[in-house]
Amino acid sequence: MKKIVLLWLSLLSAAIVPAQEEIPVGDSLQWPRNVQARIDRLVQHPLLDASQLGLMVWDLTADSAIYRYYDKQTMRPASTMKLLTAITALDCLGGNYQFSTSLYYKGTISDSTLQGSLYVVGGMDPLLDGSDLYAFAAALRQQGIDTLRHVAIVADRTMKDTLRWGEGWCWDDKNPTLSPLTLGRDEQFLERWVTVMGSCGLVLDSLTLTEGQTPRDAILIDTRHHSLDQVLLKMMKESDNFFAECVLFQTAASTGHKPARAQDAHAVSRRLINSIGLNASDYRLSDGSGLSLYNYVSPQLLVRLLRYAWRHQELYQHLLPSLPIAGQDGTLERRMRRSAAEGNVRAKTGTLTGIVSLAGYCTAANGHQLCFAIINQGVLRPREGRAWQDQICDAICK
């Protein structure tokens, strides 16, 4: 009787769990279960014994999550914060937006001599350079001016507030100075422009260098432009913090507040966050570059933003070319080489003390478009964190 009962139980067990339902391992699983299995193995890595992880992988083609691991956990994003800054700016300003710096005058022009004031209105353009100064000097010539006599040269930096650093920046970091009028990050703009005017043959007699606001009746001489695409390229490929803050303040200025403040731009970002189905009050936004230790976002938020950009092609076509390409350029030039992710992953990197992050796009082996966000926090050796993230990218690409 005992043998009959055991045989009956064995048959019942086989009926409940058929042999074909045995769980295979490795790449014998069908997509996306093979991807999930590979990530499952990676999240058992000893790196995570002493650090925190937030991870989300989203199938854009199927519009569904492939993998979640504490994806709603709020964490410091480091430079993946630049994705929020870029996507907000592209959504608010449009991909054809132009940064501008303008030259005005007020006074009299007689016998090719200007007497009065010249105003340079800063638009927080990080690409303003020496060629623009020479163009301004040429524009004076085109106005018939070859002499400046008793002229006040005025730097108008009233676009933004007077705060020179971002909220939550560490005092001992190499922080950029947040001024609306710089030349290669150098605030000595007027001094350098005076030198350029002299080298162009303009006669300079009794000049005064000062700061102030351009009067409404001043006359425009010239405006220099650089595109948002140009700025995004350096901001994202090289993870340039100054460029990111300049983009942030373009968004802030678009609200109509003058002087513009960082919180004006964050208000625009919060509206975007709410519009994609998340609650903006669940996050803390402090700067545009990710330098701040006060920023708190989640992998879920970064993925939702990437999904939003992908679904709005007029935005995506400006964002995607700016992202570093694995094994090829930018901050990913030396990463993921000789893996399925090389030349495939396009993503923004992030590094602060104890933080390594990565978020972007790739194409899976089945042709589906994916986006992902990974934030490792409490990582003492960033190289180990980056190597682990590279394995995650390889896992989702093959």
Backbone hydrogen bonds in HBPLUS format (Angstrom, degrees):
<---DONOR---> <-ACCEPTOR-->    atom                        ^
c    i                          cat <-CA-CA->   ^        H-A-AA   ^      H-
h    n   atom  resd res      DA  || num        DHA   H-A  angle D-A-AA Bond
n    s   type  num  typ     dist DA aas  dist angle  dist       angle   num
A0005-VAL N   A0001-MET O   3.01 MM   4  6.35 157.2  2.07 154.5 159.9     1
A0006-LEU N   A0002-LYS O   3.06 MM   4  6.30 164.2  2.08 149.6 153.7     2
A0007-LEU N   A0003-LYS O   2.96 MM   4  6.12 153.8  2.03 142.8 150.2     3
A0008-TRP N   A0004-ILE O   2.91 MM   4  6.14 156.5  1.96 147.0 153.6     4
A0009-LEU N   A0005-VAL O   2.92 MM   4  6.21 159.2  1.96 154.1 159.0     5
A0010-SER N   A0006-LEU O   2.96 MM   4  6.16 152.2  2.04 143.5 151.3     6
A0011-LEU N   A0007-LEU O   3.02 MM   4  6.31 155.8  2.08 149.9 155.6     7
A0012-LEU N   A0008-TRP O   2.93 MM   4  6.19 155.7  1.99 147.6 154.8     8
A0013-SER N   A0009-LEU O   2.91 MM   4  6.09 157.4  1.96 147.8 153.5     9
A0014-ALA N   A0010-SER O   3.07 MM   4  6.31 154.3  2.14 143.0 149.8    10
A0015-ALA N   A0011-LEU O   3.03 MM   4  6.30 142.8  2.17 141.5 151.5    11
A0015-ALA N   A0012-LEU O   3.13 MM   3  5.08 121.9  2.48  92.1 106.8    12
A0016-ILE N   A0012-LEU O   3.07 MM   4  6.39 146.0  2.19 146.3 155.1    13
A0017-VAL N   A0013-SER O   2.96 MM   4  6.17 164.0  1.99 156.5 160.2    14
A0021-GLU N   A0018-PRO O   3.09 MM   3  5.59 161.1  2.12 114.9 120.9    15
A0022-GLU N   A0019-ALA O   3.19 MM   3  5.83 164.5  2.21 121.6 122.6    16
A0029-LEU N   A0026-GLY O   3.43 MM   3  6.41 172.1  2.43 122.8 124.4    17
A0033-ARG N   A0030-GLN O   2.68 MM   3  5.58 115.3  2.09 136.8 146.6    18
A0034-ASN N   A0030-GLN O   3.10 MM   4  5.74 139.4  2.28 120.6 129.7    19
A0035-VAL N   A0032-PRO O   3.02 MM   3  5.15 118.9  2.41  99.1 114.2    20
A0036-GLN N   A0032-PRO O   2.93 MM   4  6.28 161.7  1.97 155.8 161.2    21
A0037-ALA N   A0033-ARG O   2.88 MM   4  6.02 153.6  1.95 142.6 149.6    22
A0038-ARG N   A0034-ASN O   3.06 MM   4  6.27 154.5  2.12 142.0 148.3    23
A0039-ILE N   A0035-VAL O   3.00 MM   4  6.30 161.4  2.03 154.1 158.9    24
A0040-ASP N   A0036-GLN O   2.83 MM   4  6.01 155.0  1.89 146.5 154.4    25
A0041-ARG N   A0037-ALA O   3.12 MM   4  6.41 151.3  2.21 143.7 149.6    26
A0042-LEU N   A0038-ARG O   3.12 MM   4  6.43 152.6  2.20 142.4 150.1    27
A0042-LEU N   A0039-ILE O   2.98 MM   3  4.91 110.8  2.48  92.9 110.1    28
A0043-VAL N   A0039-ILE O   2.91 MM   4  6.18 149.8  2.00 159.1 166.0    29
A0044-GLN N   A0041-ARG O   3.18 MM   3  5.49 157.2  2.24 106.4 112.6    30
A0045-HIS N   A0042-LEU O   3.04 MM   3  5.45 155.6  2.10 118.0 119.7    31
A0048-LEU N   A0045-HIS O   3.04 MM   3  5.94 153.5  2.12 127.4 131.4    32
A0049-ASP N   A0046-PRO O   2.93 MM   3  5.18 161.4  1.96 110.9 117.1    33
A0052-GLN N   A0377-GLN O   2.78 MM 325  5.08 171.7  1.78 160.7 162.3    34
A0377-GLN N   A0052-GLN O   2.94 MM 325  5.08 163.6  1.97 138.5 143.9    35
A0054-GLY N   A0375-ILE O   2.95 MM 321  5.20 149.1  2.05 147.1 155.9    36
A0375-ILE N   A0054-GLY O   2.90 MM 321  5.20 162.1  1.93 157.0 160.3    37
A0055-LEU N   A0069-TYR O   2.83 MM  14  4.96 156.4  1.89 144.1 150.2    38
A0069-TYR N   A0055-LEU O   2.87 MM  14  4.96 146.9  1.98 157.1 149.3    39
A0056-MET N   A0373-ALA O   3.02 MM 317  5.48 148.5  2.13 153.8 160.3    40
A0373-ALA N   A0056-MET O   2.95 MM 317  5.48 148.8  2.05 154.1 161.2    41
A0057-VAL N   A0067-TYR O   2.94 MM  10  5.08 157.5  1.99 144.3 146.6    42
A0066-ILE N   A0057-VAL O   2.86 MM   9  5.45 169.7  1.87 146.4 149.2    43
A0067-TYR N   A0057-VAL O   3.30 MM  10  5.08 164.1  2.32 134.8 135.2    44
A0058-TRP N   A0371-CYS O   2.77 MM 313  5.31 173.9  1.78 170.0 169.8    45
A0371-CYS N   A0058-TRP O   2.96 MM 313  5.31 152.6  2.03 147.3 155.5    46
A0059-ASP N   A0064-SER O   2.77 MM   5  5.32 162.7  1.80 168.4 166.2    47
A0063-ASP N   A0059-ASP O   2.71 MM   4  5.39 118.0  2.09 132.7 150.2    48
A0064-SER N   A0059-ASP O   3.09 MM   5  5.32 147.5  2.20 136.8 146.0    49
A0060-LEU N   A0369-GLN O   2.74 MM 309  5.36 136.0  1.93 143.5 156.5    50
A0073-GLN N   A0070-TYR O   3.19 MM   3  5.44 161.1  2.23 107.7 113.5    51
A0300-GLN N   A0071-ASP O   2.84 MM 229  5.15 151.2  1.92 155.9 146.2    52
A0075-MET N   A0297-VAL O   2.58 MM 222  5.48 160.7  1.61 165.2 166.1    53
A0297-VAL N   A0075-MET O   2.93 MM 222  5.48 161.4  1.96 156.1 150.2    54
A0080-THR N   A0077-PRO O   3.33 MM   3  5.47 155.9  2.39 129.7 126.4    55
A0081-MET N   A0078-ALA O   3.07 MM   3  6.08 162.8  2.11 125.7 130.1    56
A0082-LYS N   A0079-SER O   3.01 MM   3  5.56 160.5  2.05 112.0 117.3    57
A0083-LEU N   A0080-THR O   3.06 MM   3  5.57 155.7  2.12 109.8 116.4    58
A0084-LEU N   A0081-MET O   3.05 MM   3  5.44 120.8  2.42 106.5 119.3    59
A0085-THR N   A0081-MET O   3.19 MM   4  6.60 159.0  2.24 148.5 154.6    60
A0086-ALA N   A0082-LYS O   2.82 MM   4  5.93 164.0  1.85 147.1 151.3    61
A0087-ILE N   A0083-LEU O   2.87 MM   4  5.92 171.6  1.88 153.7 156.5    62
A0088-THR N   A0084-LEU O   2.98 MM   4  5.90 158.3  2.03 142.2 148.9    63
A0089-ALA N   A0085-THR O   3.05 MM   4  6.16 161.5  2.08 143.6 149.0    64
A0090-LEU N   A0086-ALA O   2.88 MM   4  6.10 166.4  1.90 155.8 159.4    65
A0091-ASP N   A0087-ILE O   2.93 MM   4  5.97 155.6  1.99 143.3 150.4    66
A0092-CYS N   A0088-THR O   2.84 MM   4  5.95 151.2  1.92 148.2 156.5    67
A0093-LEU N   A0089-ALA O   2.66 MM   4  5.48 166.7  1.68 153.4 158.3    68
A0094-GLY N   A0090-LEU O   2.99 MM   4  4.72 136.7  2.19 111.3 123.7    69
A0097-TYR N   A0094-GLY O   3.24 MM   3  5.70 160.5  2.28 120.5 121.0    70
A0228-LEU N   A0097-TYR O   2.94 MM 131  5.56 147.0  2.05 162.0 155.2    71
A0099-PHE N   A0226-HIS O   2.70 MM 127  5.19 164.1  1.73 171.8 166.0    72
A0226-HIS N   A0099-PHE O   3.09 MM 127  5.19 145.2  2.22 134.0 140.6    73
A0101-THR N   A0224-ARG O   3.02 MM 123  5.29 145.8  2.14 144.1 153.2    74
A0224-ARG N   A0101-THR O   2.83 MM 123  5.29 166.8  1.85 157.5 158.9    75
A0102-SER N   A0121-VAL O   3.21 MM  19  5.13 153.9  2.28 136.8 140.3    76
A0121-VAL N   A0102-SER O   2.77 MM  19  5.13 160.5  1.81 154.5 159.5    77
A0103-LEU N   A0222-ASP O   2.80 MM 119  5.30 163.9  1.82 165.4 166.4    78
A0221-ILE N   A0103-LEU O   2.74 MM 118  5.49 170.5  1.74 158.3 156.6    79
A0222-ASP N   A0103-LEU O   3.34 MM 119  5.30 157.0  2.40 133.7 138.5    80
A0104-TYR N   A0119-TYR O   2.83 MM  15  4.99 160.2  1.87 147.3 153.9    81
A0119-TYR N   A0104-TYR O   2.83 MM  15  4.99 166.6  1.85 135.8 139.8    82
A0105-TYR N   A0219-ILE O   2.86 MM 114  5.31 146.4  1.97 138.8 149.3    83
A0219-ILE N   A0105-TYR O   2.84 MM 114  5.31 169.6  1.85 160.4 157.2    84
A0106-LYS N   A0117-SER O   2.93 MM  11  5.28 151.8  2.01 148.8 151.8    85
A0117-SER N   A0106-LYS O   2.77 MM  11  5.28 157.5  1.82 160.1 167.0    86
A0108-THR N   A0115-GLN O   2.92 MM   7  5.48 156.1  1.97 158.4 161.5    87
A0115-GLN N   A0108-THR O   2.97 MM   7  5.48 158.4  2.02 157.4 164.4    88
A0110-SER N   A0113-THR O   2.94 MM   3  5.22 158.2  1.98 144.8 145.9    89
A0113-THR N   A0110-SER O   2.90 MM   3  5.22 151.1  1.99 109.7 119.2    90
A0146-ASP N   A0112-SER O   2.88 MM  34  5.54 168.9  1.89 146.0 147.0    91
A0147-THR N   A0112-SER O   3.14 MM  35  6.33 140.8  2.30 161.2 159.9    92
A0114-LEU N   A0147-THR O   2.86 MM  33  6.25 165.2  1.88 163.5 161.8    93
A0149-ARG N   A0114-LEU O   3.06 MM  35  6.25 171.4  2.07 165.5 168.1    94
A0152-ALA N   A0116-GLY O   3.01 MM  36  6.49 157.4  2.06 147.6 151.0    95
A0118-LEU N   A0152-ALA O   2.86 MM  34  6.21 161.8  1.90 157.1 160.8    96
A0154-VAL N   A0118-LEU O   2.74 MM  36  5.99 175.7  1.74 168.5 170.0    97
A0120-VAL N   A0154-VAL O   2.89 MM  34  6.24 165.4  1.91 173.9 178.2    98
A0156-ASP N   A0120-VAL O   2.84 MM  36  5.79 172.2  1.85 153.4 153.0    99
A0122-GLY N   A0156-ASP O   2.91 MM  34  5.95 164.7  1.94 156.8 161.5   100
A0124-MET N   A0180-PRO O   2.82 MM  56  3.79 150.0  1.91 130.7 126.5   101
A0128-LEU N   A0125-ASP O   3.35 MM   3  5.69 169.8  2.36 111.5 114.1   102
A0132-ASP N   A0129-ASP O   2.98 MM   3  5.53 134.9  2.19 111.9 123.4   103
A0133-LEU N   A0130-GLY O   3.06 MM   3  5.05 119.8  2.44  95.0 110.1   104
A0134-TYR N   A0130-GLY O   3.05 MM   4  6.40 157.9  2.10 154.0 159.4   105
A0135-ALA N   A0131-SER O   3.00 MM   4  6.20 144.3  2.13 135.6 145.6   106
A0136-PHE N   A0132-ASP O   2.94 MM   4  6.23 148.9  2.04 144.2 152.0   107
A0137-ALA N   A0133-LEU O   3.01 MM   4  6.34 156.3  2.07 147.8 154.0   108
A0138-ALA N   A0134-TYR O   2.92 MM   4  6.18 153.4  1.99 144.0 151.5   109
A0139-ALA N   A0135-ALA O   2.89 MM   4  6.13 145.0  2.02 141.7 151.6   110
A0140-LEU N   A0136-PHE O   3.06 MM   4  6.43 144.9  2.19 145.5 154.0   111
A0141-ARG N   A0137-ALA O   3.20 MM   4  6.57 155.9  2.26 144.5 150.5   112
A0142-GLN N   A0138-ALA O   2.94 MM   4  6.30 150.1  2.03 144.8 153.4   113
A0143-GLN N   A0139-ALA O   3.13 MM   4  6.40 127.6  2.41 134.9 147.7   114
A0143-GLN N   A0140-LEU O   3.03 MM   3  5.10 136.4  2.23  97.6 110.3   115
A0145-ILE N   A0140-LEU O   3.09 MM   5  5.48 159.8  2.13 150.0 146.2   116
A0144-GLY N   A0141-ARG O   2.81 MM   3  5.10 154.1  1.88 110.0 116.7   117
A0203-VAL N   A0146-ASP O   2.88 MM  57  6.24 171.0  1.89 152.6 152.2   118
A0148-LEU N   A0203-VAL O   2.77 MM  55  6.13 164.5  1.79 170.7 174.4   119
A0205-ASP N   A0148-LEU O   2.80 MM  57  5.99 160.5  1.84 172.8 177.3   120
A0150-HIS N   A0205-ASP O   2.84 MM  55  6.29 154.1  1.91 156.0 164.8   121
A0208-THR N   A0151-VAL O   3.00 MM  57  6.37 152.4  2.08 148.8 151.5   122
A0153-ILE N   A0208-THR O   2.66 MM  55  5.91 159.8  1.70 162.1 169.5   123
A0210-THR N   A0153-ILE O   3.00 MM  57  6.26 163.3  2.03 160.5 160.3   124
A0155-ALA N   A0210-THR O   2.94 MM  55  6.39 160.3  1.98 145.8 149.4   125
A0212-GLY N   A0155-ALA O   3.19 MM  57  6.27 156.1  2.25 136.4 138.6   126
A0260-ALA N   A0159-MET O   2.76 MM 101  6.11 171.4  1.76 138.4 138.9   127
A0161-ASP N   A0260-ALA O   2.98 MM  99  5.94 141.9  2.13 167.4 155.6   128
A0178-LEU N   A0164-ARG O   2.96 MM  14  4.63 168.9  1.97 123.0 126.3   129
A0169-TRP N   A0166-GLY O   3.34 MM   3  5.74 149.8  2.44 134.4 128.7   130
A0293-LEU N   A0168-GLY O   3.03 MM 125  5.31 161.3  2.07 130.4 130.7   131
A0173-ASP N   A0170-CYS O   3.27 MM   3  5.57 169.8  2.29 113.7 114.7   132
A0179-SER N   A0177-THR O   3.09 MM   2  5.94 125.3  2.40 108.9  93.5   133
A0183-LEU N   A0186-ASP O   2.91 MM   3  5.04 155.1  1.97 132.9 140.6   134
A0186-ASP N   A0183-LEU O   3.06 MM   3  5.04 158.7  2.11 104.3 108.9   135
A0192-ARG N   A0188-GLN O   3.35 MM   4  6.50 159.0  2.39 144.2 149.7   136
A0193-TRP N   A0189-PHE O   2.92 MM   4  6.20 149.8  2.02 151.4 161.1   137
A0194-VAL N   A0190-LEU O   2.92 MM   4  6.13 159.5  1.96 156.0 160.5   138
A0195-THR N   A0191-GLU O   3.20 MM   4  6.44 153.7  2.28 140.4 147.1   139
A0196-VAL N   A0192-ARG O   3.07 MM   4  6.36 152.7  2.15 142.4 149.3   140
A0197-MET N   A0193-TRP O   2.87 MM   4  6.19 161.8  1.91 155.3 159.6   141
A0198-GLY N   A0194-VAL O   3.04 MM   4  6.28 159.0  2.08 148.7 153.9   142
A0199-SER N   A0195-THR O   3.03 MM   4  6.29 150.9  2.11 143.3 151.5   143
A0200-CYS N   A0196-VAL O   3.01 MM   4  6.26 127.4  2.30 142.6 156.6   144
A0200-CYS N   A0197-MET O   3.16 MM   3  5.10 137.6  2.35  94.1 106.2   145
A0202-LEU N   A0197-MET O   3.18 MM   5  5.63 154.0  2.26 162.1 154.2   146
A0201-GLY N   A0198-GLY O   3.14 MM   3  5.36 162.9  2.17 109.4 112.3   147
A0218-ALA N   A0215-PRO O   3.17 MM   3  5.55 164.3  2.20 115.2 117.1   148
A0231-VAL N   A0227-SER O   3.20 MM   4  6.58 157.4  2.25 147.3 153.1   149
A0232-LEU N   A0228-LEU O   2.80 MM   4  5.99 164.1  1.83 157.3 161.8   150
A0233-LEU N   A0229-ASP O   3.08 MM   4  6.18 150.2  2.17 144.9 151.8   151
A0235-MET N   A0231-VAL O   2.97 MM   4  6.08 163.5  2.00 154.1 159.3   152
A0236-MET N   A0232-LEU O   2.87 MM   4  5.81 164.4  1.89 152.8 154.3   153
A0237-LYS N   A0233-LEU O   2.99 MM   4  5.76 151.1  2.07 138.8 146.7   154
A0238-GLU N   A0234-LYS O   3.12 MM   4  5.37 149.2  2.22 125.0 134.4   155
A0240-ASP N   A0235-MET O   3.09 MM   5  4.57 125.4  2.40 105.7 120.2   156
A0331-THR N   A0237-LYS O   2.99 MM  94  6.20 127.7  2.27 157.3 166.9   157
A0244-ALA N   A0240-ASP O   3.19 MM   4  6.44 152.8  2.26 142.6 150.2   158
A0245-GLU N   A0241-ASN O   3.04 MM   4  6.35 155.2  2.10 149.4 155.2   159
A0246-CYS N   A0242-PHE O   2.96 MM   4  6.24 151.1  2.04 149.0 157.5   160
A0247-VAL N   A0243-PHE O   3.00 MM   4  6.33 151.4  2.09 147.5 154.7   161
A0248-LEU N   A0244-ALA O   2.94 MM   4  6.24 157.7  1.99 146.9 153.4   162
A0249-PHE N   A0245-GLU O   3.04 MM   4  6.30 154.9  2.10 146.6 151.7   163
A0250-GLN N   A0246-CYS O   3.13 MM   4  6.42 129.7  2.39 137.1 150.0   164
A0250-GLN N   A0247-VAL O   3.10 MM   3  5.13 135.1  2.31  97.9 110.6   165
A0251-THR N   A0247-VAL O   3.23 MM   4  6.61 158.2  2.28 153.8 158.0   166
A0252-ALA N   A0248-LEU O   2.99 MM   4  6.34 153.5  2.06 142.0 150.3   167
A0253-ALA N   A0249-PHE O   2.90 MM   4  5.92 158.3  1.95 135.6 141.0   168
A0254-SER N   A0250-GLN O   3.08 MM   4  6.26 139.4  2.25 139.6 150.0   169
A0254-SER N   A0251-THR O   3.17 MM   3  5.15 126.9  2.47  93.8 107.6   170
A0255-THR N   A0252-ALA O   3.18 MM   3  5.73 159.6  2.22 112.0 118.0   171
A0256-GLY N   A0253-ALA O   3.02 MM   3  5.63 165.3  2.04 118.1 122.9   172
A0264-ASP N   A0261-ARG O   2.97 MM   3  5.35 141.6  2.12 107.4 118.5   173
A0265-ALA N   A0262-ALA O   3.04 MM   3  5.39 122.2  2.39 105.6 118.7   174
A0266-HIS N   A0262-ALA O   3.03 MM   4  6.39 157.2  2.08 150.1 157.4   175
A0267-ALA N   A0263-GLN O   2.97 MM   4  6.08 140.7  2.13 135.9 144.9   176
A0268-VAL N   A0265-ALA O   3.03 MM   3  5.19 122.8  2.37  98.7 112.8   177
A0269-SER N   A0265-ALA O   3.02 MM   4  6.43 155.9  2.08 149.1 156.1   178
A0270-ARG N   A0266-HIS O   2.82 MM   4  6.05 153.9  1.88 147.8 154.7   179
A0271-ARG N   A0267-ALA O   3.16 MM   4  6.40 151.1  2.25 139.3 146.1   180
A0272-LEU N   A0268-VAL O   3.13 MM   4  6.48 153.6  2.20 145.9 153.0   181
A0273-ILE N   A0269-SER O   2.84 MM   4  6.17 159.9  1.88 153.6 159.4   182
A0274-ASN N   A0270-ARG O   2.94 MM   4  6.16 162.6  1.97 150.9 154.8   183
A0275-SER N   A0271-ARG O   3.00 MM   4  6.16 146.0  2.12 139.3 149.0   184
A0275-SER N   A0272-LEU O   3.04 MM   3  4.98 116.1  2.47  91.9 108.2   185
A0276-ILE N   A0272-LEU O   3.15 MM   4  6.48 129.3  2.43 145.7 157.7   186
A0276-ILE N   A0273-ILE O   3.27 MM   3  5.43 143.0  2.42  99.7 109.4   187
A0278-LEU N   A0273-ILE O   3.30 MM   5  5.76 157.2  2.36 157.4 152.3   188
A0277-GLY N   A0274-ASN O   3.20 MM   3  5.45 158.5  2.25 110.6 112.5   189
A0282-ASP N   A0279-ASN O   2.94 MM   3  5.71 166.7  1.96 125.2 129.2   190
A0283-TYR N   A0280-ALA O   3.17 MM   3  5.77 167.3  2.18 120.4 122.3   191
A0284-ARG N   A0296-TYR O   2.91 MM  12  4.78 162.0  1.94 135.9 141.9   192
A0296-TYR N   A0284-ARG O   2.80 MM  12  4.78 163.9  1.83 137.0 138.3   193
A0301-LEU N   A0298-SER O   3.07 MM   3  5.20 118.6  2.47  98.7 112.7   194
A0302-LEU N   A0298-SER O   3.17 MM   4  6.57 162.9  2.21 154.9 158.2   195
A0303-VAL N   A0299-PRO O   2.93 MM   4  6.14 162.4  1.96 154.4 159.2   196
A0304-ARG N   A0300-GLN O   2.90 MM   4  6.10 160.7  1.94 150.3 155.9   197
A0305-LEU N   A0301-LEU O   2.97 MM   4  6.21 152.7  2.05 150.5 157.7   198
A0306-LEU N   A0302-LEU O   2.96 MM   4  6.23 157.7  2.01 147.7 153.8   199
A0307-ARG N   A0303-VAL O   2.81 MM   4  6.03 156.9  1.86 152.5 159.3   200
A0308-TYR N   A0304-ARG O   2.89 MM   4  6.07 152.8  1.96 140.7 148.3   201
A0309-ALA N   A0305-LEU O   2.93 MM   4  6.22 160.5  1.97 150.9 155.4   202
A0310-TRP N   A0306-LEU O   2.97 MM   4  6.17 160.3  2.01 147.3 152.7   203
A0311-ARG N   A0307-ARG O   2.99 MM   4  6.17 150.5  2.08 148.8 156.3   204
A0312-HIS N   A0309-ALA O   3.12 MM   3  5.21 149.5  2.22 101.1 110.4   205
A0315-LEU N   A0312-HIS O   2.79 MM   3  5.50 149.6  1.88 122.3 131.7   206
A0316-TYR N   A0312-HIS O   2.94 MM   4  6.13 162.0  1.97 145.7 151.7   207
A0317-GLN N   A0313-GLN O   2.94 MM   4  5.79 163.2  1.97 147.8 149.4   208
A0318-HIS N   A0315-LEU O   3.07 MM   3  5.61 151.9  2.15 112.7 121.0   209
A0319-LEU N   A0315-LEU O   3.12 MM   4  6.43 147.0  2.23 145.7 155.8   210
A0320-LEU N   A0316-TYR O   2.91 MM   4  5.82 171.0  1.92 158.2 159.7   211
A0322-SER N   A0319-LEU O   3.01 MM   3  5.54 143.6  2.14 115.6 126.4   212
A0323-LEU N   A0320-LEU O   3.13 MM   3  5.57 156.4  2.19 115.0 121.5   213
A0347-ALA N   A0324-PRO O   3.06 MM  23  5.70 138.7  2.23 151.1 158.3   214
A0328-GLN N   A0325-ILE O   3.00 MM   3  5.44 161.7  2.04 137.7 136.9   215
A0329-ASP N   A0325-ILE O   3.23 MM   4  5.54 166.1  2.25 145.8 148.3   216
A0326-ALA N   A0345-VAL O   2.94 MM  19  5.41 169.6  1.95 159.8 162.0   217
A0343-GLY N   A0326-ALA O   2.80 MM  17  5.27 163.2  1.83 139.5 144.6   218
A0327-GLY N   A0332-LEU O   2.79 MM   5  5.86 151.0  1.88 153.9 145.9   219
A0332-LEU N   A0329-ASP O   3.28 MM   3  5.88 141.9  2.44 137.0 138.7   220
A0333-GLU N   A0330-GLY O   3.21 MM   3  5.42 163.7  2.23 114.7 115.5   221
A0335-ARG N   A0332-LEU O   3.09 MM   3  5.11 164.6  2.11 109.8 114.2   222
A0342-GLU N   A0339-SER O   3.19 MM   3  5.55 153.9  2.26 109.2 116.0   223
A0344-ASN N   A0341-ALA O   2.94 MM   3  5.01 157.9  1.99 123.6 127.3   224
A0345-VAL N   A0341-ALA O   3.00 MM   4  5.38 166.8  2.02 145.7 147.4   225
A0346-ARG N   A0361-TYR O   2.93 MM  15  5.31 163.4  1.96 149.7 153.9   226
A0361-TYR N   A0346-ARG O   2.79 MM  15  5.31 162.5  1.82 153.6 153.5   227
A0348-LYS N   A0359-ALA O   2.77 MM  11  5.42 159.8  1.81 158.9 152.4   228
A0359-ALA N   A0348-LYS O   3.05 MM  11  5.42 150.9  2.14 142.7 151.9   229
A0350-GLY N   A0357-SER O   2.92 MM   7  4.69 121.0  2.28 146.0 133.5   230
A0357-SER N   A0350-GLY O   2.87 MM   7  4.69 160.4  1.91 136.3 137.0   231
A0352-LEU N   A0355-ILE O   3.09 MM   3  4.96 160.0  2.13 131.4 136.5   232
A0355-ILE N   A0352-LEU O   2.83 MM   3  4.96 169.4  1.84 129.3 131.6   233
A0378-GLY N   A0354-GLY O   2.65 MM  24  4.66 130.3  1.90 141.7 154.4   234
A0379-VAL N   A0354-GLY O   2.95 MM  25  4.62 152.1  2.03 125.1 121.5   235
A0356-VAL N   A0376-ASN O   2.96 MM  20  5.20 163.3  1.99 150.7 155.2   236
A0376-ASN N   A0356-VAL O   2.79 MM  20  5.20 174.4  1.80 168.7 168.9   237
A0358-LEU N   A0374-ILE O   2.87 MM  16  5.22 150.2  1.96 151.8 157.1   238
A0374-ILE N   A0358-LEU O   2.73 MM  16  5.22 154.7  1.79 157.9 166.6   239
A0360-GLY N   A0372-PHE O   3.03 MM  12  5.64 146.2  2.15 142.9 152.9   240
A0372-PHE N   A0360-GLY O   2.96 MM  12  5.64 150.3  2.05 149.5 156.2   241
A0362-CYS N   A0370-LEU O   3.10 MM   8  5.35 150.8  2.19 137.1 137.2   242
A0370-LEU N   A0362-CYS O   2.84 MM   8  5.35 173.1  1.85 164.8 162.5   243
A0364-ALA N   A0368-HIS O   2.83 MM   4  5.29 164.9  1.85 163.9 164.6   244
A0367-GLY N   A0364-ALA O   2.95 MM   3  5.28 161.4  1.99 115.7 119.0   245
A0384-GLU N   A0381-ARG O   2.96 MM   3  5.66 130.9  2.20 119.6 130.5   246
A0385-GLY N   A0381-ARG O   3.39 MM   4  6.82 155.2  2.46 146.1 153.1   247
A0386-ARG N   A0382-PRO O   2.87 MM   4  6.15 160.9  1.91 160.2 164.8   248
A0387-ALA N   A0383-ARG O   2.96 MM   4  6.13 158.3  2.00 145.0 151.3   249
A0388-TRP N   A0384-GLU O   2.99 MM   4  6.18 154.1  2.06 146.2 152.9   250
A0389-GLN N   A0385-GLY O   3.00 MM   4  6.25 158.9  2.05 147.5 153.2   251
A0390-ASP N   A0386-ARG O   2.91 MM   4  6.15 148.4  2.01 146.6 155.6   252
A0391-GLN N   A0387-ALA O   3.18 MM   4  6.50 144.2  2.31 139.4 147.9   253
A0391-GLN N   A0388-TRP O   3.09 MM   3  5.15 122.4  2.44  95.5 109.8   254
A0392-ILE N   A0388-TRP O   3.13 MM   4  6.55 147.9  2.23 144.5 153.4   255
A0393-CYS N   A0389-GLN O   2.98 MM   4  6.34 158.1  2.03 151.0 156.2   256
A0394-ASP N   A0390-ASP O   2.95 MM   4  6.21 156.5  2.01 145.8 152.4   257
A0395-ALA N   A0391-GLN O   2.89 MM   4  6.07 151.2  1.97 143.2 151.4   258
A0396-ILE N   A0392-ILE O   3.06 MM   4  6.40 144.5  2.19 148.9 157.2   259
A0397-CYS N   A0393-CYS O   3.13 MM   4  6.22 128.4  2.41 141.1 153.8   260
A0397-CYS N   A0394-ASP O   3.31 MM   3  5.24 140.5  2.48  94.7 105.6   261
A0398-LYS N   A0394-ASP O   3.25 MM   4  6.31 139.4  2.42 148.9 155.3   262
